[in-house]
Structure formats: structure tokens, C-alpha cells
Amino acid sequence: MPFRECTITLQDVAYQLGLPVDGHYVSGCLTDFQIYIQGDRPAWVWFQELLGVIPPPSQVQKFAVNCTWFQETFGECPKGADEETVRRFARAYIMILLGTQLFVDKSGNRIHIRWLPYVARLEEMGTYSWGSAALAWLYRCMCRVLNRHVVKLAGPLQLLQSWIFWRFPRFRPAGYDTCSWPLASRWSGYSPSGSEKGPRVQMWRLRIDMLQDRDFIWMPYSLPEVLQVVHPEVLEPRHTTFWRFVMSLIYFAVIEWHQIDRVLPQFGGVQPRPHLALNIDFLMSKDGRGGDRWFPYALQSWHLHWVACADHVLRFDVVADPEPS
């Protein structure tokens, strides 16, 4: 099959989910806040201070709380609530979004307390690169599922699904022609059938095997229907510059690599012979298990690379037709 490399990049995250990709990396520690964060309390003491309640032991698994408890406890903010109550409900809602949409694990129904330092400072939530953290987590989940013993894919799957539908028109479901922002919302009502799983898998494998270069849209975000709905802030240089960085992607202990130099046609450039891909297999086992740490120190070189990402911007000419020469 004459097919070139393609991948999900920070540009895709910005367009598909509308998330910021510039800002601070999403890292720190997972549970030992009283050790690594000056002046902070033990995890569950802090949990009660920020959310006003402690979940019962039956709703807690190690350092994760069942999502159903969150939804039942913080389902609807009372009318006439004071400011502190509103902030508590906002913190819970953000933790639900992070734990069930962007950084969902294979259970799909647990909310980890790693988010307490972030929701403690609601005013600073917008200063983090949530898009790069979500992409790092998706990369890691896709690597894990290649293991034949892993049977379930975690991560922000709405990003993966929407990327496929936008880039591979042949795979799109019929009847979803209205474009909206963010772009992934276009497929919000789509729910694939769960019947006849075996034949469907065989059919999709065959369709993937038959893909040709022309079946992939290299620059879907320059289409008129996208330009009509795109949020203007996404196109500001402080965001778009990040799309061209060859750099580390960080999500606590998860380190991945944004190697866009291998997919230049997705940015309108002509693809030269690519360099060897950076081998970071040794980082695949770094997932936060085996004791908590302050990851900006434990994985310092990768965090420093993020801080200096402006030194690693990829420069290339944008051409009208980035097809193979």
C-alpha cells in the first residue's frame, strides 16, 4: 500500500477539541501532596477542604473515586448557592470532565485525586496545556493497546474518532454534514451499532488494507466549512507556533514525543526523507506506579525540553500541493 505516515498532532487537538496547547505542562505528583507541595495537606484532608465532603470508603479505590458518587453528589448546584458552594461544584465538574473525557482510564468510571492541585486554583486552569497532555495520554494508550494482552483502549477516544472521520472521508458515517465548533462536536450524536461485531471487524480491516494515498485529507482545516466555524483564538500565533514544535508531550509520568517532522504534508509542507524516529521505548514503563514522585524532577530532562520548546520549532515552506513529488 503506497501510504505515507500520518498522525494526530497538536494542531488536530486544537481544532478537534478546541483545547489550548500552549501554556504550562500538566505534571506534578499524584497523591503525596503533603510531601511535594509546600504548605499542602494530606490528600483526603485537602479533598474535603476543596469539595466540602469526603466520599464513603465503598466509593473509593485507592486514590480514585467512583464517578457515580461524583455525579450523585454534585449533579446540580443548588439555586441561590453562595460563592464557595459554586466553586466546590465547579471543581467537581472539572474533575469529572478530566477523568471521564480527556484522561479516562480503562475503567471509565473513576476520578483520580491527582487533579486536586489544579482545581484548588480555578483561576489558573486556563494556563495549562491541556491539549498536549491529552495527546500524550492518547499516544500512550494507543501504544499499550498494541500489546495482544490488552483488550480495551483508553484515552480521549472522541479525539481519535473525530480525527479519523475528518481525515478519512470514506470512514465517515452518513448524515453528519453540519460543521460546528469544536470540530469533534460534528459527530456528537453518532453511536455505532454493537451488533455483528465479527463481520464488522473483518470489513473494516479490509477497508483499511485497501486505503490509498488519495483517501487521506492532508489539510482538512483549510476547507471553507472549517474556516466558517473556527474560533479565531485558535489561529493566534501563540497557539499555532506550538503546532510546529518537535518536543516532549507531558502528562505527569507519561512522556511522549511530538514528531511532526515525519508528517509535514499535514501542515502544507513537502515531506523530505525523515530522520529516524526518536526511540523512547524505555519511557513506556513510566506510568506513576511504584511510589509517587515529583515528576518534573524525576523526569527532569523531558520537562526542561518542554520549557525550551521554542528552540525546537520546525521551519519549512508551505506549498500549494504537498503531494508526493
Secondary structure, DSSP 8 states (H G I E B T S, - for coil): ---------HHHHHHHH----SSB-B-S-SS-HHHHSTT---HHHHHHHHHS----GGGEETTEEEHHHHHHHSSS--TT--HHHHHHHHHHHHHHHIIIIIS--TTSSEEEGGGHHHHTTGGGGGGB-HHHHHHHHHHHHHHHTTSTT-----S-HHHHHHHHHHH-GGG--TT-----SSGGGGGTT-----SSHHHHHHHHHHHHHT--GGGS-S-GGGSHHHHTT--GGGGSHHHHGGGGB-EEEEETTEEEEE-GGG-GGGGT------------GGGTT-SS-SS---HHHHTHHHHHHHHTGGGGB------S--S--
